[in-house]
Amino acid sequence: MSDLSLSELNSIREVVTCHQMTSHKLQDYSNKCSDSQIKQMFGQAAEKAQDSANNLISMI
């Protein structure tokens, strides 16, 4: 995918950063929860957000 323009790469970088930030926030919420179901829900959502960021990075 090296034929991407600088603008496109910057847009992808911004999306990756947003996914990573979301993952960190969701993991933090998970760590603060006492309810096991909600804790698990936040943890799974955090993993999915990080997986999305990793997938975008690997496609560049």
N, CA, C and O atoms as a GROMACS GRO file, in nm:
protein
  240
    1MET      N    1   0.082  -0.120   0.000
    1MET     CA    2   0.000   0.000   0.000
    1MET      C    3   0.086   0.125   0.000
    1MET      O    4   0.044   0.229   0.052
    2SER      N    5   0.202   0.118  -0.056
    2SER     CA    6   0.292   0.233  -0.054
    2SER      C    7   0.250   0.344  -0.150
    2SER      O    8   0.313   0.449  -0.154
    3ASP      N    9   0.144   0.322  -0.225
    3ASP     CA   10   0.098   0.424  -0.320
    3ASP      C   11   0.000   0.523  -0.257
    3ASP      O   12  -0.069   0.595  -0.328
    4LEU      N   13  -0.006   0.526  -0.125
    4LEU     CA   14  -0.093   0.621  -0.056
    4LEU      C   15  -0.027   0.758  -0.051
    4LEU      O   16   0.094   0.770  -0.038
    5SER      N   17  -0.108   0.860  -0.062
    5SER     CA   18  -0.056   0.996  -0.052
    5SER      C   19  -0.026   1.029   0.093
    5SER      O   20  -0.069   0.959   0.185
    6LEU      N   21   0.047   1.136   0.113
    6LEU     CA   22   0.080   1.180   0.248
    6LEU      C   23  -0.047   1.214   0.326
    6LEU      O   24  -0.057   1.186   0.445
    7SER      N   25  -0.142   1.274   0.258
    7SER     CA   26  -0.269   1.309   0.322
    7SER      C   27  -0.344   1.184   0.367
    7SER      O   28  -0.401   1.180   0.476
    8GLU      N   29  -0.344   1.082   0.284
    8GLU     CA   30  -0.410   0.956   0.319
    8GLU      C   31  -0.339   0.888   0.437
    8GLU      O   32  -0.405   0.837   0.527
    9LEU      N   33  -0.208   0.888   0.435
    9LEU     CA   34  -0.133   0.829   0.545
    9LEU      C   35  -0.158   0.903   0.676
    9LEU      O   36  -0.170   0.841   0.781
   10ASN      N   37  -0.167   1.035   0.668
   10ASN     CA   38  -0.197   1.114   0.788
   10ASN      C   39  -0.337   1.084   0.840
   10ASN      O   40  -0.358   1.078   0.961
   11SER      N   41  -0.432   1.063   0.750
   11SER     CA   42  -0.568   1.028   0.792
   11SER      C   43  -0.571   0.893   0.860
   11SER      O   44  -0.638   0.875   0.962
   12ILE      N   45  -0.499   0.798   0.804
   12ILE     CA   46  -0.492   0.664   0.864
   12ILE      C   47  -0.425   0.672   1.001
   12ILE      O   48  -0.470   0.609   1.096
   13ARG      N   49  -0.319   0.749   1.011
   13ARG     CA   50  -0.250   0.767   1.139
   13ARG      C   51  -0.345   0.825   1.244
   13ARG      O   52  -0.343   0.784   1.360
   14GLU      N   53  -0.427   0.920   1.203
   14GLU     CA   54  -0.523   0.980   1.295
   14GLU      C   55  -0.626   0.877   1.342
   14GLU      O   56  -0.661   0.874   1.460
   15VAL      N   57  -0.673   0.794   1.251
   15VAL     CA   58  -0.770   0.690   1.287
   15VAL      C   59  -0.705   0.588   1.382
   15VAL      O   60  -0.767   0.546   1.479
   16VAL      N   61  -0.582   0.550   1.352
   16VAL     CA   62  -0.509   0.455   1.439
   16VAL      C   63  -0.496   0.513   1.579
   16VAL      O   64  -0.520   0.444   1.678
   17THR      N   65  -0.458   0.640   1.586
   17THR     CA   66  -0.443   0.706   1.716
   17THR      C   67  -0.575   0.708   1.792
   17THR      O   68  -0.577   0.684   1.913
   18CYS      N   69  -0.684   0.735   1.723
   18CYS     CA   70  -0.816   0.736   1.788
   18CYS      C   71  -0.852   0.597   1.841
   18CYS      O   72  -0.904   0.584   1.952
   19HIS      N   73  -0.825   0.494   1.762
   19HIS     CA   74  -0.853   0.356   1.807
   19HIS      C   75  -0.768   0.321   1.929
   19HIS      O   76  -0.817   0.259   2.023
   20GLN      N   77  -0.643   0.360   1.927
   20GLN     CA   78  -0.555   0.330   2.040
   20GLN      C   79  -0.600   0.404   2.166
   20GLN      O   80  -0.600   0.348   2.275
   21MET      N   81  -0.638   0.530   2.149
   21MET     CA   82  -0.686   0.607   2.264
   21MET      C   83  -0.815   0.546   2.320
   21MET      O   84  -0.832   0.536   2.442
   22THR      N   85  -0.904   0.507   2.231
   22THR     CA   86  -1.028   0.443   2.274
   22THR      C   87  -0.999   0.314   2.348
   22THR      O   88  -1.061   0.286   2.451
   23SER      N   89  -0.906   0.236   2.298
   23SER     CA   90  -0.868   0.111   2.364
   23SER      C   91  -0.817   0.136   2.505
   23SER      O   92  -0.855   0.067   2.599
   24HIS      N   93  -0.731   0.236   2.520
   24HIS     CA   94  -0.676   0.269   2.653
   24HIS      C   95  -0.786   0.314   2.749
   24HIS      O   96  -0.788   0.275   2.865
   25LYS      N   97  -0.877   0.397   2.700
   25LYS     CA   98  -0.986   0.445   2.785
   25LYS      C   99  -1.077   0.330   2.828
   25LYS      O  100  -1.115   0.320   2.945
   26LEU      N  101  -1.111   0.243   2.732
   26LEU     CA  102  -1.198   0.130   2.764
   26LEU      C  103  -1.132   0.035   2.862
   26LEU      O  104  -1.197  -0.020   2.951
   27GLN      N  105  -1.001   0.015   2.847
   27GLN     CA  106  -0.928  -0.072   2.940
   27GLN      C  107  -0.927  -0.010   3.079
   27GLN      O  108  -0.939  -0.080   3.179
   28ASP      N  109  -0.912   0.122   3.084
   28ASP     CA  110  -0.915   0.191   3.212
   28ASP      C  111  -1.053   0.176   3.278
   28ASP      O  112  -1.062   0.151   3.398
   29TYR      N  113  -1.158   0.191   3.198
   29TYR     CA  114  -1.294   0.173   3.252
   29TYR      C  115  -1.310   0.030   3.303
   29TYR      O  116  -1.368   0.009   3.410
   30SER      N  117  -1.260  -0.066   3.228
   30SER     CA  118  -1.268  -0.206   3.269
   30SER      C  119  -1.198  -0.229   3.403
   30SER      O  120  -1.249  -0.299   3.490
   31ASN      N  121  -1.082  -0.168   3.418
   31ASN     CA  122  -1.005  -0.186   3.541
   31ASN      C  123  -1.076  -0.125   3.662
   31ASN      O  124  -1.054  -0.169   3.776
   32LYS      N  125  -1.160  -0.026   3.639
   32LYS     CA  126  -1.228   0.042   3.750
   32LYS      C  127  -1.365  -0.020   3.783
   32LYS      O  128  -1.426   0.017   3.884
   33CYS      N  129  -1.412  -0.112   3.701
   33CYS     CA  130  -1.544  -0.171   3.723
   33CYS      C  131  -1.540  -0.280   3.829
   33CYS      O  132  -1.444  -0.356   3.839
   34SER      N  133  -1.646  -0.285   3.905
   34SER     CA  134  -1.658  -0.395   4.001
   34SER      C  135  -1.754  -0.503   3.949
   34SER      O  136  -1.746  -0.618   3.992
   35ASP      N  137  -1.844  -0.466   3.860
   35ASP     CA  138  -1.936  -0.562   3.801
   35ASP      C  139  -1.862  -0.643   3.694
   35ASP      O  140  -1.807  -0.586   3.600
   36SER      N  141  -1.861  -0.775   3.709
   36SER     CA  142  -1.781  -0.860   3.620
   36SER      C  143  -1.829  -0.857   3.475
   36SER      O  144  -1.747  -0.864   3.384
   37GLN      N  145  -1.959  -0.847   3.453
   37GLN     CA  146  -2.010  -0.845   3.315
   37GLN      C  147  -1.971  -0.716   3.244
   37GLN      O  148  -1.931  -0.718   3.128
   38ILE      N  149  -1.984  -0.604   3.313
   38ILE     CA  150  -1.947  -0.476   3.254
   38ILE      C  151  -1.796  -0.471   3.235
   38ILE      O  152  -1.748  -0.420   3.134
   39LYS      N  153  -1.722  -0.523   3.331
   39LYS     CA  154  -1.576  -0.528   3.321
   39LYS      C  155  -1.535  -0.605   3.196
   39LYS      O  156  -1.447  -0.563   3.122
   40GLN      N  157  -1.599  -0.719   3.175
   40GLN     CA  158  -1.570  -0.802   3.058
   40GLN      C  159  -1.608  -0.730   2.929
   40GLN      O  160  -1.533  -0.735   2.830
   41MET      N  161  -1.722  -0.663   2.928
   41MET     CA  162  -1.768  -0.590   2.810
   41MET      C  163  -1.666  -0.482   2.772
   41MET      O  164  -1.630  -0.470   2.654
   42PHE      N  165  -1.621  -0.403   2.870
   42PHE     CA  166  -1.522  -0.299   2.843
   42PHE      C  167  -1.390  -0.362   2.795
   42PHE      O  168  -1.326  -0.310   2.703
   43GLY      N  169  -1.350  -0.471   2.857
   43GLY     CA  170  -1.226  -0.538   2.818
   43GLY      C  171  -1.229  -0.588   2.675
   43GLY      O  172  -1.132  -0.573   2.602
   44GLN      N  173  -1.341  -0.648   2.635
   44GLN     CA  174  -1.355  -0.697   2.499
   44GLN      C  175  -1.356  -0.582   2.398
   44GLN      O  176  -1.297  -0.591   2.291
   45ALA      N  177  -1.424  -0.474   2.433
   45ALA     CA  178  -1.429  -0.357   2.345
   45ALA      C  179  -1.290  -0.296   2.330
   45ALA      O  180  -1.253  -0.251   2.222
   46ALA      N  181  -1.213  -0.295   2.438
   46ALA     CA  182  -1.076  -0.244   2.434
   46ALA      C  183  -0.990  -0.328   2.340
   46ALA      O  184  -0.911  -0.275   2.261
   47GLU      N  185  -1.006  -0.459   2.348
   47GLU     CA  186  -0.930  -0.549   2.260
   47GLU      C  187  -0.967  -0.528   2.114
   47GLU      O  188  -0.879  -0.526   2.028
   48LYS      N  189  -1.094  -0.511   2.086
   48LYS     CA  190  -1.139  -0.489   1.948
   48LYS      C  191  -1.084  -0.357   1.893
   48LYS      O  192  -1.044  -0.350   1.777
   49ALA      N  193  -1.084  -0.254   1.974
   49ALA     CA  194  -1.030  -0.125   1.930
   49ALA      C  195  -0.881  -0.137   1.900
   49ALA      O  196  -0.832  -0.083   1.801
   50GLN      N  197  -0.807  -0.208   1.986
   50GLN     CA  198  -0.664  -0.225   1.963
   50GLN      C  199  -0.639  -0.313   1.840
   50GLN      O  200  -0.546  -0.288   1.764
   51ASP      N  201  -0.722  -0.416   1.822
   51ASP     CA  202  -0.709  -0.501   1.702
   51ASP      C  203  -0.731  -0.420   1.575
   51ASP      O  204  -0.660  -0.440   1.476
   52SER      N  205  -0.827  -0.330   1.578
   52SER     CA  206  -0.853  -0.244   1.462
   52SER      C  207  -0.732  -0.156   1.432
   52SER      O  208  -0.693  -0.142   1.316
   53ALA      N  209  -0.674  -0.099   1.534
   53ALA     CA  210  -0.555  -0.016   1.515
   53ALA      C  211  -0.441  -0.100   1.458
   53ALA      O  212  -0.373  -0.057   1.365
   54ASN      N  213  -0.421  -0.218   1.513
   54ASN     CA  214  -0.314  -0.306   1.463
   54ASN      C  215  -0.336  -0.348   1.319
   54ASN      O  216  -0.241  -0.354   1.241
   55ASN      N  217  -0.461  -0.376   1.282
   55ASN     CA  218  -0.492  -0.414   1.145
   55ASN      C  219  -0.462  -0.300   1.047
   55ASN      O  220  -0.406  -0.322   0.940
   56LEU      N  221  -0.498  -0.179   1.086
   56LEU     CA  222  -0.468  -0.064   1.001
   56LEU      C  223  -0.317  -0.046   0.984
   56LEU      O  224  -0.268  -0.020   0.874
   57ILE      N  225  -0.245  -0.059   1.093
   57ILE     CA  226  -0.099  -0.044   1.088
   57ILE      C  227  -0.038  -0.150   0.996
   57ILE      O  228   0.052  -0.120   0.918
   58SER      N  229  -0.085  -0.272   1.007
   58SER     CA  230  -0.027  -0.380   0.927
   58SER      C  231  -0.060  -0.367   0.778
   58SER      O  232   0.012  -0.423   0.695
   59MET      N  233  -0.164  -0.295   0.743
   59MET     CA  234  -0.201  -0.279   0.604
   59MET      C  235  -0.122  -0.168   0.534
   59MET      O  236  -0.123  -0.158   0.411
   60ILE      N  237  -0.054  -0.086   0.612
   60ILE     CA  238   0.020   0.025   0.550
   60ILE      C  239   0.148  -0.026   0.488
   60ILE      O  240   0.224   0.052   0.430
   0.00000   0.00000   0.00000
